């Protein structure tokens, strides 16, 4: 009997080891089999630098997306923006404005009548001499102001370079090269030049310079701020040129291609001194009041055809029909 009891007890122990669940549990639960599988790809192939790989992760303080920003007060929004280093938006009402040139000539040079060749003994000659010295002192101060921005500035050297700019501007103008013309003339002079050469053909040639060009007037001014300074230099040119202007139908409007004339001009050049990359460009020409006006060129226009109204045509047709009826003889039947 003892052996039978021992066999039964050992069998029961083995059954409990194989089925650790409670014997009173339902049979359904006893059929569940849980097995955890670990695949090879879930583990790094080289565990040598495991600690260093763990340090590569950076903890980021993410914003709370569940918060409604409309419910936050201004002070809370300001605090959060300060924490993240974000500047608050500013409602800029101003529009950026770029001033690359002035709109005209400030303190324009007044050329003396007769090119300043009046006698100093006469009243008008003495007056010209006094005005010349007054303007010269202001020009000297303006040249000093220019040299504070450009130390290598020289009036005589600039006069020669101004003549090159003058020739380039006229060459690009007669060729109607819009892109290169903008490099040698200011934004103020460009639309005026393009308007004057519209529907025309220009033949221009610079023959020679009768007198060396010289700077006769210099002025500086500031716009909006004291640091935004523009300079204008008036250069006197006395040269020999050939000019002929034709209209769009090939008719000569002004000048001649054969006859060369002596030309005396006072040309204004401007530069934005505050701009590090500013250049001297042709800005305007001074025409004195005492100079006789030129004869205006004859303009040719296309004659427009006057349209005939349909009412007049219908009335004329009715009148013609009535006249034809009145001319036809009447036939009388005699029985």
Secondary structure, DSSP 8 states (H G I E B T S, - for coil): -HHHHHHHHHHHHHHHHH--S-TTS-TTGGG--------GGGS-S-GGGHHHHHHT--------TTS-GGGS-HHHHHHHHHHHT---------------S-SS-SS-----GGGG-S-TTSHHHHHHHHHHHHHHHHHHHHHHHHHHH-TT--HHHHHHHHHHHHHHHHHHHHHT-HHHHHHHB-HHHHHHHHHHTTT-EEEEEEEEEEEEEEEEEEEEEE-SSTT-EEEEEEEEEEEEEEEEEE-TTS-EEEEEEEEEEEEEEEEEEEEETTSTT---EEEEEE--TTS------------------HHHHHHHHHHHHHHHHHHS-------
